């Protein structure tokens, strides 16, 4: 496992793959028991993995409880990220959900107990609630950093304009910066690229990508009649993308072809493609065998031609304003006819 510095607002050295723990527990009726979770955790750690992703509500809180046990005696070997905003279990009421400071503090205190730790390394707001002012969110994060309860702040499932506003507020007020961003990204879920991920890269955020396998469809297993139960049925189908369009069929065909060329599985290629786009894929295995296959993606190096082929077949429809901004005629108009002579920056500029 190789390591990367996480974004431009931290000195964290994190492994190239993140271990997602939504499958740690069985409270949702689909997941893994404590023994298998320990085998998965230990194998990930032995491979050099050090970045964990959790949430207060995964498996009704059981995921964090499992992690608390697994981290005993080795807490300082891992970066622990968790989230607030959503319900933990059926007893969670209106005041402990959403993005408010009250929900944030309540969730953090409960997560610290379940994780059996004195700090959360990265706390994400799990989903934008659309009503809490970002000034409140940023101030809440900053207070928790100053109190030593969290080290870094992040956003997950937020629109790009809210990410940019939160980052700007934190910068102007000299508060703890927004340092992390979590997005869904895979060959069958690429719409985050033009706004959300571009904002994240331009603002120097560390980006982690959940569901790099499209909920399992990119493993190819759903084409088999004797497939095992997976994300299509489990987790109420969350983040599952069925093969329900000509483009998705063509994408899966191309993925399988590239995998056959490389002598690896479609899962390995799908994960390697996400990693090649500048984010850290979150692996969310339910079994040790799934983890071992996912980890093998670290050895997969896709050629520029293979990446271009996968890019082309899975490309999302262009959206405004990029239908204007990417038009060569506009490029000529805003450069006085010199667009081809200008050396552009390597990445997006905020």
DRENDO-1510 file (C-alpha; in Angstrom, 1 decimal, always signed):
<recs>
REC; n; res; u; v; w
REC; 1; UNK; +0.0; +0.0; +0.0 .
REC; 2; UNK; +1.3; +3.4; -0.9 .
REC; 3; UNK; +0.6; +6.6; +0.9 .
REC; 4; UNK; -0.5; +10.1; -0.1 .
REC; 5; UNK; -0.7; +13.4; +1.7 .
REC; 6; UNK; -4.4; +14.1; +2.2 .
REC; 7; UNK; -5.2; +17.3; +0.4 .
REC; 8; UNK; -3.5; +20.7; +0.9 .
REC; 9; UNK; -4.9; +21.5; +4.3 .
REC; 10; UNK; -3.4; +18.6; +6.2 .
REC; 11; UNK; -0.1; +16.8; +6.7 .
REC; 12; UNK; -1.9; +13.5; +7.1 .
REC; 13; UNK; -0.2; +10.6; +5.3 .
REC; 14; UNK; -3.0; +8.2; +4.4 .
REC; 15; UNK; -3.1; +4.9; +2.5 .
REC; 16; UNK; -4.2; +5.0; -1.1 .
REC; 17; UNK; -7.3; +2.9; -0.2 .
REC; 18; UNK; -9.8; +3.7; +2.6 .
REC; 19; UNK; -11.5; +0.9; +4.5 .
REC; 20; UNK; -15.3; +1.6; +4.6 .
REC; 21; UNK; -17.1; +0.0; +7.6 .
REC; 22; UNK; -20.8; +0.3; +6.6 .
REC; 23; UNK; -20.8; -3.5; +6.5 .
REC; 24; UNK; -19.4; -3.9; +10.0 .
REC; 25; UNK; -22.4; -5.2; +11.9 .
REC; 26; UNK; -25.7; -6.9; +11.1 .
REC; 27; UNK; -28.3; -4.5; +12.5 .
REC; 28; UNK; -29.5; -3.6; +9.0 .
REC; 29; UNK; -30.0; -7.3; +8.2 .
REC; 30; UNK; -27.1; -7.2; +5.8 .
REC; 31; UNK; -23.4; -7.0; +6.8 .
REC; 32; UNK; -20.8; -9.0; +8.7 .
REC; 33; UNK; -20.3; -10.2; +12.2 .
REC; 34; UNK; -17.6; -9.2; +14.6 .
REC; 35; UNK; -15.2; -12.1; +13.8 .
REC; 36; UNK; -15.3; -11.4; +10.0 .
REC; 37; UNK; -15.0; -7.7; +10.6 .
REC; 38; UNK; -11.8; -8.4; +12.6 .
REC; 39; UNK; -10.4; -10.5; +9.8 .
REC; 40; UNK; -11.1; -7.8; +7.3 .
REC; 41; UNK; -9.7; -5.1; +9.6 .
REC; 42; UNK; -6.5; -7.0; +10.4 .
REC; 43; UNK; -5.9; -7.9; +6.7 .
REC; 44; UNK; -6.3; -4.2; +5.7 .
REC; 45; UNK; -3.9; -3.1; +8.4 .
REC; 46; UNK; -1.4; -5.8; +7.5 .
REC; 47; UNK; -1.5; -4.5; +3.9 .
REC; 48; UNK; -0.5; -1.1; +5.2 .
REC; 49; UNK; -4.0; +0.5; +5.3 .
REC; 50; UNK; -4.5; +3.3; +7.8 .
REC; 51; UNK; -7.6; +5.2; +6.8 .
REC; 52; UNK; -11.0; +4.2; +8.2 .
REC; 53; UNK; -14.4; +5.5; +7.1 .
REC; 54; UNK; -17.4; +5.2; +9.4 .
REC; 55; UNK; -20.6; +7.1; +10.3 .
REC; 56; UNK; -22.7; +7.4; +13.4 .
REC; 57; UNK; -25.6; +5.6; +11.7 .
REC; 58; UNK; -23.9; +2.7; +10.0 .
REC; 59; UNK; -25.6; -0.5; +11.2 .
REC; 60; UNK; -27.5; +1.6; +13.8 .
REC; 61; UNK; -24.2; +2.5; +15.5 .
REC; 62; UNK; -22.8; -1.0; +15.6 .
REC; 63; UNK; -20.1; -0.2; +13.0 .
REC; 64; UNK; -18.5; +2.3; +15.3 .
REC; 65; UNK; -18.8; -0.1; +18.3 .
REC; 66; UNK; -17.0; -2.7; +16.2 .
REC; 67; UNK; -14.3; -0.2; +15.4 .
REC; 68; UNK; -13.9; +0.8; +19.0 .
REC; 69; UNK; -13.0; -2.8; +19.8 .
REC; 70; UNK; -10.8; -3.2; +16.8 .
REC; 71; UNK; -8.8; +0.0; +17.5 .
REC; 72; UNK; -8.0; -1.1; +21.1 .
REC; 73; UNK; -4.2; -0.9; +21.6 .
REC; 74; UNK; -3.5; +0.5; +18.1 .
REC; 75; UNK; -5.6; +3.7; +17.9 .
REC; 76; UNK; -2.6; +5.9; +16.8 .
REC; 77; UNK; -2.0; +3.7; +13.8 .
REC; 78; UNK; -5.1; +4.9; +12.0 .
REC; 79; UNK; -6.9; +8.0; +10.7 .
REC; 80; UNK; -10.5; +7.6; +11.8 .
REC; 81; UNK; -13.2; +9.4; +9.9 .
REC; 82; UNK; -16.8; +9.4; +10.9 .
REC; 83; UNK; -20.0; +11.4; +10.1 .
REC; 84; UNK; -22.9; +13.1; +11.7 .
REC; 85; UNK; -26.3; +14.4; +10.3 .
REC; 86; UNK; -28.3; +11.2; +9.8 .
REC; 87; UNK; -30.2; +9.1; +12.4 .
REC; 88; UNK; -28.2; +6.6; +14.4 .
REC; 89; UNK; -31.1; +4.3; +15.1 .
REC; 90; UNK; -34.9; +4.4; +15.4 .
REC; 91; UNK; -34.7; +6.5; +18.7 .
REC; 92; UNK; -32.9; +9.4; +17.0 .
REC; 93; UNK; -35.2; +12.4; +17.0 .
REC; 94; UNK; -35.4; +15.8; +15.2 .
REC; 95; UNK; -32.8; +17.5; +17.4 .
REC; 96; UNK; -30.0; +15.1; +16.9 .
REC; 97; UNK; -30.3; +14.9; +13.1 .
REC; 98; UNK; -29.4; +17.5; +10.4 .
REC; 99; UNK; -26.4; +19.8; +10.2 .
REC; 100; UNK; -27.0; +22.0; +13.2 .
REC; 101; UNK; -24.4; +22.5; +15.9 .
REC; 102; UNK; -26.7; +20.8; +18.4 .
REC; 103; UNK; -26.8; +17.7; +16.2 .
REC; 104; UNK; -23.1; +17.9; +15.6 .
REC; 105; UNK; -22.1; +18.0; +19.2 .
REC; 106; UNK; -24.6; +15.3; +20.3 .
REC; 107; UNK; -23.4; +13.0; +17.5 .
REC; 108; UNK; -19.7; +13.5; +18.2 .
REC; 109; UNK; -20.1; +12.8; +21.9 .
REC; 110; UNK; -22.0; +9.6; +21.2 .
REC; 111; UNK; -19.5; +8.5; +18.5 .
REC; 112; UNK; -16.6; +9.1; +20.8 .
REC; 113; UNK; -18.2; +6.7; +23.3 .
REC; 114; UNK; -18.9; +4.0; +20.7 .
REC; 115; UNK; -15.4; +4.4; +19.2 .
REC; 116; UNK; -13.8; +4.3; +22.7 .
REC; 117; UNK; -11.5; +7.1; +21.7 .
REC; 118; UNK; -10.8; +10.7; +22.8 .
REC; 119; UNK; -10.8; +12.2; +19.3 .
REC; 120; UNK; -12.3; +11.8; +15.8 .
REC; 121; UNK; -9.6; +12.5; +13.2 .
REC; 122; UNK; -12.0; +13.6; +10.4 .
REC; 123; UNK; -15.6; +14.6; +11.1 .
REC; 124; UNK; -17.9; +14.9; +8.0 .
REC; 125; UNK; -21.3; +16.4; +7.8 .
REC; 126; UNK; -22.8; +13.4; +6.1 .
REC; 127; UNK; -25.5; +15.0; +3.9 .
REC; 128; UNK; -26.4; +18.7; +3.3 .
REC; 129; UNK; -29.7; +19.4; +5.1 .
REC; 130; UNK; -30.2; +22.5; +3.0 .
REC; 131; UNK; -31.3; +24.7; +6.0 .
REC; 132; UNK; -28.4; +25.0; +8.4 .
REC; 133; UNK; -26.4; +28.1; +7.6 .
REC; 134; UNK; -22.8; +27.2; +6.7 .
REC; 135; UNK; -21.6; +29.8; +9.3 .
REC; 136; UNK; -23.0; +27.5; +11.9 .
REC; 137; UNK; -21.5; +24.4; +10.5 .
REC; 138; UNK; -18.0; +26.0; +10.2 .
REC; 139; UNK; -18.2; +27.5; +13.7 .
REC; 140; UNK; -19.3; +24.1; +15.1 .
REC; 141; UNK; -16.4; +22.3; +13.4 .
REC; 142; UNK; -13.9; +25.0; +14.6 .
REC; 143; UNK; -15.1; +24.8; +18.2 .
REC; 144; UNK; -14.7; +21.0; +18.2 .
REC; 145; UNK; -11.2; +21.3; +16.8 .
REC; 146; UNK; -10.3; +23.8; +19.5 .
REC; 147; UNK; -11.8; +21.5; +22.1 .
REC; 148; UNK; -9.7; +18.6; +20.8 .
REC; 149; UNK; -12.7; +16.5; +20.0 .
REC; 150; UNK; -12.0; +16.4; +16.2 .
REC; 151; UNK; -8.9; +17.2; +14.2 .
REC; 152; UNK; -10.2; +17.9; +10.8 .
REC; 153; UNK; -13.5; +18.9; +9.2 .
REC; 154; UNK; -15.1; +17.5; +6.0 .
REC; 155; UNK; -18.3; +17.6; +3.9 .
REC; 156; UNK; -20.0; +14.6; +2.2 .
REC; 157; UNK; -22.9; +14.8; -0.3 .
REC; 158; UNK; -22.9; +18.6; -0.5 .
REC; 159; UNK; -23.5; +20.7; -3.6 .
REC; 160; UNK; -20.4; +22.4; -5.0 .
REC; 161; UNK; -21.6; +26.0; -4.2 .
REC; 162; UNK; -22.0; +25.0; -0.5 .
REC; 163; UNK; -18.6; +23.4; -0.4 .
REC; 164; UNK; -17.0; +26.5; -1.8 .
REC; 165; UNK; -18.9; +28.8; +0.6 .
REC; 166; UNK; -18.0; +26.7; +3.6 .
REC; 167; UNK; -14.4; +26.7; +2.6 .
REC; 168; UNK; -14.4; +30.4; +2.0 .
REC; 169; UNK; -16.1; +31.2; +5.4 .
REC; 170; UNK; -13.5; +29.1; +7.2 .
REC; 171; UNK; -10.6; +30.8; +5.4 .
REC; 172; UNK; -11.9; +34.3; +6.0 .
REC; 173; UNK; -12.6; +33.7; +9.6 .
REC; 174; UNK; -9.4; +31.9; +10.3 .
REC; 175; UNK; -11.3; +28.9; +11.4 .
REC; 176; UNK; -10.4; +25.2; +11.1 .
REC; 177; UNK; -10.4; +24.7; +7.3 .
REC; 178; UNK; -12.7; +22.4; +5.4 .
REC; 179; UNK; -10.1; +19.7; +4.7 .
REC; 180; UNK; -12.0; +16.7; +3.4 .
REC; 181; UNK; -14.6; +15.9; +0.8 .
REC; 182; UNK; -16.5; +12.7; +0.3 .
REC; 183; UNK; -18.3; +12.0; -3.0 .
REC; 184; UNK; -19.8; +9.1; -4.9 .
REC; 185; UNK; -17.7; +8.3; -7.9 .
REC; 186; UNK; -17.4; +5.4; -10.2 .
REC; 187; UNK; -17.7; +4.5; -13.9 .
REC; 188; UNK; -21.5; +4.5; -13.5 .
REC; 189; UNK; -21.7; +7.6; -11.3 .
REC; 190; UNK; -19.6; +10.4; -12.8 .
REC; 191; UNK; -21.8; +13.4; -12.4 .
REC; 192; UNK; -19.7; +14.7; -9.4 .
REC; 193; UNK; -16.8; +15.3; -11.7 .
REC; 194; UNK; -17.7; +18.6; -13.3 .
REC; 195; UNK; -18.8; +20.6; -10.2 .
REC; 196; UNK; -18.3; +18.8; -6.9 .
REC; 197; UNK; -14.9; +17.1; -7.5 .
REC; 198; UNK; -13.6; +20.1; -9.5 .
REC; 199; UNK; -14.4; +22.4; -6.5 .
REC; 200; UNK; -12.7; +19.9; -4.2 .
REC; 201; UNK; -9.5; +19.8; -6.2 .
REC; 202; UNK; -9.4; +23.6; -6.8 .
REC; 203; UNK; -9.9; +24.2; -3.0 .
REC; 204; UNK; -7.2; +21.7; -2.1 .
REC; 205; UNK; -9.5; +19.3; -0.3 .
REC; 206; UNK; -8.6; +15.6; +0.3 .
REC; 207; UNK; -11.2; +13.6; -1.7 .
REC; 208; UNK; -12.4; +10.2; -0.9 .
REC; 209; UNK; -14.8; +8.3; -3.2 .
REC; 210; UNK; -17.5; +6.0; -2.0 .
REC; 211; UNK; -19.0; +3.1; -3.9 .
REC; 212; UNK; -16.3; +2.8; -6.6 .
REC; 213; UNK; -17.9; -0.4; -7.7 .
REC; 214; UNK; -21.3; +1.3; -8.3 .
REC; 215; UNK; -22.9; -0.7; -5.5 .
REC; 216; UNK; -21.5; -3.9; -6.9 .
REC; 217; UNK; -22.7; -3.7; -10.5 .
REC; 218; UNK; -19.1; -3.1; -11.7 .
REC; 219; UNK; -18.0; -6.5; -10.3 .
REC; 220; UNK; -20.0; -8.1; -13.1 .
REC; 221; UNK; -21.7; -10.4; -10.6 .
REC; 222; UNK; -25.1; -9.2; -11.4 .
REC; 223; UNK; -24.8; -10.7; -14.8 .
REC; 224; UNK; -24.6; -14.1; -13.2 .
REC; 225; UNK; -27.9; -16.0; -12.5 .
REC; 226; UNK; -26.4; -17.6; -9.3 .
REC; 227; UNK; -25.0; -14.4; -7.9 .
REC; 228; UNK; -24.9; -13.9; -4.1 .
REC; 229; UNK; -27.1; -11.3; -2.4 .
REC; 230; UNK; -25.5; -7.9; -2.6 .
REC; 231; UNK; -26.1; -4.2; -2.5 .
REC; 232; UNK; -29.1; -4.5; -4.8 .
REC; 233; UNK; -31.0; -6.0; -2.0 .
REC; 234; UNK; -28.9; -5.0; +1.0 .
REC; 235; UNK; -28.9; -1.4; +2.4 .
REC; 236; UNK; -32.3; -0.9; +0.7 .
REC; 237; UNK; -30.4; -0.6; -2.6 .
REC; 238; UNK; -28.4; +2.5; -1.5 .
REC; 239; UNK; -25.8; +3.6; -4.0 .
REC; 240; UNK; -26.7; +0.6; -6.3 .
REC; 241; UNK; -26.6; +1.4; -10.0 .
REC; 242; UNK; -28.4; -1.3; -12.0 .
REC; 243; UNK; -27.4; -2.1; -15.6 .
REC; 244; UNK; -30.5; -0.4; -16.9 .
REC; 245; UNK; -29.3; +1.6; -19.9 .
REC; 246; UNK; -27.4; +1.0; -23.2 .
REC; 247; UNK; -24.5; +3.2; -21.8 .
REC; 248; UNK; -24.2; +1.2; -18.6 .
REC; 249; UNK; -24.2; -2.1; -20.6 .
REC; 250; UNK; -21.4; -0.6; -22.9 .
REC; 251; UNK; -19.5; +0.6; -19.9 .
REC; 252; UNK; -19.6; -2.8; -18.2 .
REC; 253; UNK; -18.6; -4.5; -21.5 .
REC; 254; UNK; -15.6; -2.2; -21.8 .
REC; 255; UNK; -14.7; -2.7; -18.2 .
REC; 256; UNK; -14.7; -6.5; -18.6 .
REC; 257; UNK; -12.7; -6.3; -21.8 .
REC; 258; UNK; -10.0; -4.1; -20.1 .
REC; 259; UNK; -9.9; -6.5; -17.1 .
REC; 260; UNK; -9.4; -9.5; -19.5 .
REC; 261; UNK; -6.6; -7.6; -21.2 .
REC; 262; UNK; -4.9; -6.9; -17.9 .
REC; 263; UNK; -5.5; -10.4; -16.5 .
REC; 264; UNK; -7.4; -9.1; -13.4 .
REC; 265; UNK; -11.0; -8.8; -12.3 .
REC; 266; UNK; -13.5; -6.0; -13.3 .
REC; 267; UNK; -13.5; -4.9; -9.6 .
REC; 268; UNK; -9.8; -4.3; -9.7 .
REC; 269; UNK; -10.0; -2.2; -12.8 .
REC; 270; UNK; -13.0; -0.2; -11.6 .
REC; 271; UNK; -11.2; +0.7; -8.4 .
REC; 272; UNK; -8.0; +1.5; -10.2 .
REC; 273; UNK; -9.9; +3.8; -12.5 .
REC; 274; UNK; -11.3; +5.8; -9.6 .
REC; 275; UNK; -7.9; +6.0; -8.0 .
REC; 276; UNK; -6.4; +7.3; -11.3 .
REC; 277; UNK; -8.8; +10.3; -11.1 .
REC; 278; UNK; -7.2; +11.7; -8.0 .
REC; 279; UNK; -9.3; +10.5; -5.1 .
REC; 280; UNK; -9.0; +7.8; -2.6 .
REC; 281; UNK; -11.4; +4.9; -3.2 .
REC; 282; UNK; -13.4; +3.6; -0.2 .
REC; 283; UNK; -13.4; -0.2; -0.1 .
REC; 284; UNK; -16.6; -1.5; +1.5 .
REC; 285; UNK; -16.1; -5.3; +1.7 .
REC; 286; UNK; -18.6; -7.6; +3.4 .
REC; 287; UNK; -16.2; -10.5; +3.3 .
REC; 288; UNK; -12.5; -11.1; +3.6 .
REC; 289; UNK; -12.4; -12.5; +0.0 .
REC; 290; UNK; -14.0; -9.2; -1.2 .
REC; 291; UNK; -11.3; -7.2; +0.6 .
REC; 292; UNK; -8.5; -9.2; -0.8 .
REC; 293; UNK; -9.7; -8.8; -4.3 .
REC; 294; UNK; -10.2; -5.0; -3.8 .
REC; 295; UNK; -6.7; -4.6; -2.3 .
REC; 296; UNK; -5.3; -6.2; -5.4 .
REC; 297; UNK; -6.3; -3.1; -7.3 .
REC; 298; UNK; -3.3; -1.3; -5.9 .
REC; 299; UNK; -1.2; -3.3; -8.3 .
REC; 300; UNK; -3.2; -2.5; -11.3 .
REC; 301; UNK; -1.7; +0.2; -13.6 .
REC; 302; UNK; -4.1; +1.2; -16.4 .
REC; 303; UNK; -2.6; +2.5; -19.6 .
REC; 304; UNK; -3.6; +5.9; -20.9 .
REC; 305; UNK; -5.4; +4.2; -23.7 .
REC; 306; UNK; -7.4; +2.0; -21.3 .
REC; 307; UNK; -8.3; +5.0; -19.2 .
REC; 308; UNK; -9.4; +6.9; -22.3 .
REC; 309; UNK; -11.5; +4.0; -23.5 .
REC; 310; UNK; -13.3; +3.7; -20.1 .
REC; 311; UNK; -13.6; +7.5; -20.0 .
REC; 312; UNK; -15.3; +7.7; -23.4 .
REC; 313; UNK; -17.8; +4.9; -22.9 .
REC; 314; UNK; -18.9; +6.1; -19.5 .
REC; 315; UNK; -18.9; +9.9; -20.1 .
REC; 316; UNK; -21.9; +11.7; -18.6 .
REC; 317; UNK; -23.9; +14.1; -20.6 .
REC; 318; UNK; -22.4; +17.7; -20.7 .
REC; 319; UNK; -24.2; +20.2; -18.5 .
REC; 320; UNK; -24.4; +24.0; -18.4 .
REC; 321; UNK; -22.3; +26.1; -18.0 .
REC; 322; UNK; -19.7; +23.6; -19.4 .
REC; 323; UNK; -21.8; +23.3; -22.6 .
REC; 324; UNK; -20.7; +26.9; -23.1 .
REC; 325; UNK; -17.2; +26.9; -21.5 .
REC; 326; UNK; -16.0; +23.9; -23.3 .
REC; 327; UNK; -17.1; +25.2; -26.7 .
REC; 328; UNK; -14.0; +25.9; -28.8 .
REC; 329; UNK; -15.7; +29.0; -30.2 .
REC; 330; UNK; -15.9; +30.4; -26.7 .
REC; 331; UNK; -12.3; +29.5; -26.0 .
REC; 332; UNK; -11.3; +31.5; -29.1 .
REC; 333; UNK; -13.5; +34.5; -28.0 .
REC; 334; UNK; -12.0; +34.8; -24.5 .
REC; 335; UNK; -8.4; +34.5; -25.7 .
REC; 336; UNK; -8.4; +36.7; -28.7 .
REC; 337; UNK; -8.0; +33.6; -30.9 .
REC; 338; UNK; -5.0; +32.3; -29.0 .
REC; 339; UNK; -6.5; +29.4; -27.0 .
REC; 340; UNK; -4.2; +26.8; -28.5 .
REC; 341; UNK; -1.1; +28.9; -27.6 .
REC; 342; UNK; -1.9; +29.2; -23.9 .
REC; 343; UNK; -0.4; +26.7; -21.5 .
REC; 344; UNK; -3.3; +26.0; -19.0 .
REC; 345; UNK; -2.8; +25.1; -15.3 .
REC; 346; UNK; -2.6; +21.4; -14.5 .
REC; 347; UNK; -5.6; +21.5; -12.3 .
REC; 348; UNK; -8.7; +23.6; -11.7 .
REC; 349; UNK; -8.3; +27.1; -10.3 .
REC; 350; UNK; -10.6; +28.4; -7.6 .
</recs>
